[in-house]
Amino acid sequence: MKITVVGTGYVGLVSGVCFSDFGFNVICVDNNVSKIEKLKKGIIPIYEDGLEKLMVKNMRIGRLSFTSDVATGVKDADLVFIAVGTPSKPDGSADLSYIYDAVSDLAPHVNKHAILVIKSTVPVGTTRAVKKFLQDKGNDLEVAFNPEFLREGVAVEDFLRPDRIILGVESKKAEKALVRAYRPLYMLSIPIMFTDLETAELSKYAANALLAMKITFINEVANLCEKCGADVKEVAHAIGMDKRIGEQFLQAGPGYGGSCFPKDTSALSDFAKKFGVDMPLVDEVIRSNCARRDKMIKKIMDVCDNDVKNKNVSVLGVTFKANTDDMRDSPSIGIVNYLLEKGAKVKIYDPSFSKQAQDIFKNAEWSSNVYDNCNDADVIVILTDWAEFRAVNLAELRCRVRNPLLVDLRSMYTVSEVKATGFVYHSVGRPLVK
Ligand code: UGA
């Protein structure tokens, strides 16, 4: 079976590499020529654990190749996955232009027995609209929808060991071809669920919106904890042990970011309205998460007596979460820019050494490790939950800073371990430690 993946972003590249690792012949197509040239040399443009090794292995075996020529890429394919971006437009709706551009480009060259599978996250009705778009051009290509549930940073693991595979199909032929593509997972007893196109499309948005809602809920509980003396981590643990709730996605913090939750909650609210349905809960999640950034800024400013001018602020972690260099919609953008605007001398250490972050925070200084970053700090602010921050020797850090103020927006340390070090410790949804 020959698979082509159009789009070599997180989803496309991870899917292409993993399908090749299943043993299929895979061609990844992208119209970004310089990206394709790098990929051909075994250089990946993203920071994703385990991906480069798997990619190079499958390139060597000869099962994985890259091209910027769409005709070459799709002409022999049995399955063509579309994994291009669907970014937010200014009004919150999903921009589908990359989908239609890709479909228009490949349609004249694709083998007529192939199945076109949309993997990009698209509003309900898009896959059917793409089918109609093709039919209007006299092309009867079969279409299907297969949502992805990959998390950045653990995307390879998520692809190879997913909780489930959802396949929106309209024929036995598509069902058979997709079962074949995912057969190696079937052997691991991963459930495969077949649905219609609309159900599969909505499942993706509903999953992301519910996860975003869980985070927003626990952030609101954290606000209450800070006022009433409860500990949000323990509340999360207590409620998470209830199987109906589950412990995951109950970590209070600076609000969700990244390329998916903000974009997908906005798109869901937008297309629901187009169907005549209001989703006030989703709208409130979006509003509450935006307000969270201001709340986090206020928290830091309160700790600094509302004055950061010429103060040394040591920022630890700026990516939207750990194990990625991705800065898209990272809570750090609003927070660090605010501190810079108010005249703080911001020093940043992020284990990914994110190039995107360095471009965004041009007026900040950068360090190569936590300890150097904290020398003479008036306040330390933790914004991203990198595991290496957990291993930091807080007693040593205490000796390096000018003022022992630690604002930890990811609540990475236990109260007892910080207590012994002499830091004044402000975390999220937990009592102040002095
Ligand atoms: C998310 C989903 O988890 C994936 O299933 C989905 O496939 C992907 O979006 C997508 O639509 O492509 P991702 O954005 O990579 O994946 O990252 P998450 O691990 O979900 O984290 C999203 C944000 O929520 C981060 O800013 C993270 O710090 C925050 N978060 C997560 C919390 O604040 N608390 C939590 O308990 C969990």
Residues whose N, C-alpha, C, O or C-beta is under 5 A from the ligand:
A	BS01	UGA	E148 F149 L150 R151 E152 I215 F249 L250 Q251 G253 G255 Y256 G257 G258 S259 C260 F320 K321
